């Protein structure tokens, strides 16, 4: 069975650690940035019905995550890895034409 490093094309344990740190930082950053973005479009937890607020927040977090993943990955020196990952994700979502 192929291990994670071979499957993802990761060259060293150091690179794997950096990639895991990027995922951690980016996930937290996406959740953190969602609140002010929701505020900009005047959607607040206290004044919006939960069946409207939470789906909008989850979709927004997903979009922010995709945008910031390559940025954070680049800051950690892993642009190529995360850009390739992002291209695969966009293709799976049927948005491959965006990157052409």
Backbone torsions as a table, in degrees:
resi	resn	phi	psi	omega
1	UNK	NA	137.2	-177.7
2	UNK	-76.7	133.8	179.3
3	UNK	-82.7	170.6	-174.7
4	UNK	-58.5	-42.9	-178.7
5	UNK	-62.5	-43.7	179.4
6	UNK	-66.6	-44.2	-177.8
7	UNK	-61.0	-39.2	-176.7
8	UNK	-94.4	-1.3	-179.9
9	UNK	73.0	29.2	-179.9
10	UNK	-86.1	130.5	-171.5
11	UNK	-86.7	-23.5	-176.3
12	UNK	-151.5	164.7	176.3
13	UNK	-66.3	-33.9	176.8
14	UNK	-60.4	-45.9	179.3
15	UNK	-62.8	-39.7	177.9
16	UNK	-60.7	-43.4	179.2
17	UNK	-62.6	-43.9	178.7
18	UNK	-61.2	-43.8	-179.8
19	UNK	-62.3	-42.6	178.3
20	UNK	-64.9	-36.5	176.0
21	UNK	-65.1	-41.1	178.7
22	UNK	-60.3	-44.9	178.4
23	UNK	-60.1	-41.3	-179.9
24	UNK	-65.0	-50.5	-179.1
25	UNK	-62.6	-43.9	-176.5
26	UNK	-67.2	-38.8	177.4
27	UNK	-61.6	-46.6	178.8
28	UNK	-64.7	-41.6	179.3
29	UNK	-62.1	-40.8	-179.6
30	UNK	-63.3	-44.5	178.1
31	UNK	-65.0	-42.1	179.5
32	UNK	-61.6	-43.4	-176.6
33	UNK	-74.9	-20.7	-177.0
34	UNK	-64.0	-38.1	-177.0
35	UNK	-62.0	-51.0	179.1
36	UNK	-66.3	-31.2	177.7
37	UNK	-66.8	-42.9	175.8
38	UNK	-60.6	-39.6	177.4
39	UNK	-62.0	-37.8	178.6
40	UNK	-62.6	-33.5	179.4
41	UNK	-98.1	16.1	173.5
42	UNK	59.4	42.7	174.1
43	UNK	-116.7	115.2	-176.4
44	UNK	-124.4	144.0	-178.1
45	UNK	-58.4	-37.2	-176.2
46	UNK	-72.3	-26.2	-173.8
47	UNK	-114.3	-1.3	-178.0
48	UNK	-116.2	137.7	179.5
49	UNK	-59.6	138.5	-177.6
50	UNK	-56.9	-32.0	178.8
51	UNK	-71.4	-14.4	174.7
52	UNK	-100.6	-45.7	-175.0
53	UNK	-60.9	-52.7	-172.6
54	UNK	-66.7	-43.1	175.5
55	UNK	-61.4	-39.6	178.4
56	UNK	-64.3	-43.8	-180.0
57	UNK	-63.4	-43.2	-179.2
58	UNK	-64.5	-44.1	177.9
59	UNK	-63.9	-41.6	179.2
60	UNK	-63.0	-43.5	177.5
61	UNK	-60.3	-42.3	179.1
62	UNK	-61.1	-45.3	-179.7
63	UNK	-65.2	-46.5	178.3
64	UNK	-60.0	-42.1	-179.6
65	UNK	-58.3	-46.2	-178.7
66	UNK	-63.4	-39.8	-178.7
67	UNK	-69.8	-44.0	-174.6
68	UNK	-82.0	-15.6	-177.7
69	UNK	-59.0	-47.6	-179.8
70	UNK	-68.7	-36.4	179.8
71	UNK	-64.7	-50.3	-179.5
72	UNK	-65.7	-41.3	177.6
73	UNK	-59.4	-39.7	178.0
74	UNK	-65.2	-42.0	178.6
75	UNK	-60.8	-28.9	178.9
76	UNK	-95.1	8.6	175.7
77	UNK	79.7	22.0	-177.2
78	UNK	-124.0	37.4	-176.3
79	UNK	-57.5	-46.8	-176.2
80	UNK	-60.0	-46.6	179.9
81	UNK	-58.9	-49.3	-175.5
82	UNK	-76.6	-29.8	176.3
83	UNK	-67.3	-42.1	176.4
84	UNK	-63.1	-39.9	177.8
85	UNK	-63.7	-42.1	-179.6
86	UNK	-65.0	-40.3	177.9
87	UNK	-61.1	-43.1	178.0
88	UNK	-61.9	-43.0	-179.2
89	UNK	-63.3	-44.8	179.8
90	UNK	-63.6	-39.3	177.5
91	UNK	-63.9	-42.2	179.4
92	UNK	-64.8	-30.7	178.7
93	UNK	-84.1	0.1	-178.9
94	UNK	79.2	18.7	-179.0
95	UNK	-112.2	23.9	-178.1
96	UNK	-59.7	-26.6	-178.7
97	UNK	-67.7	-18.4	178.8
98	UNK	-65.1	-33.1	-174.2
99	UNK	-93.1	1.0	-179.9
100	UNK	-82.5	NA	NA
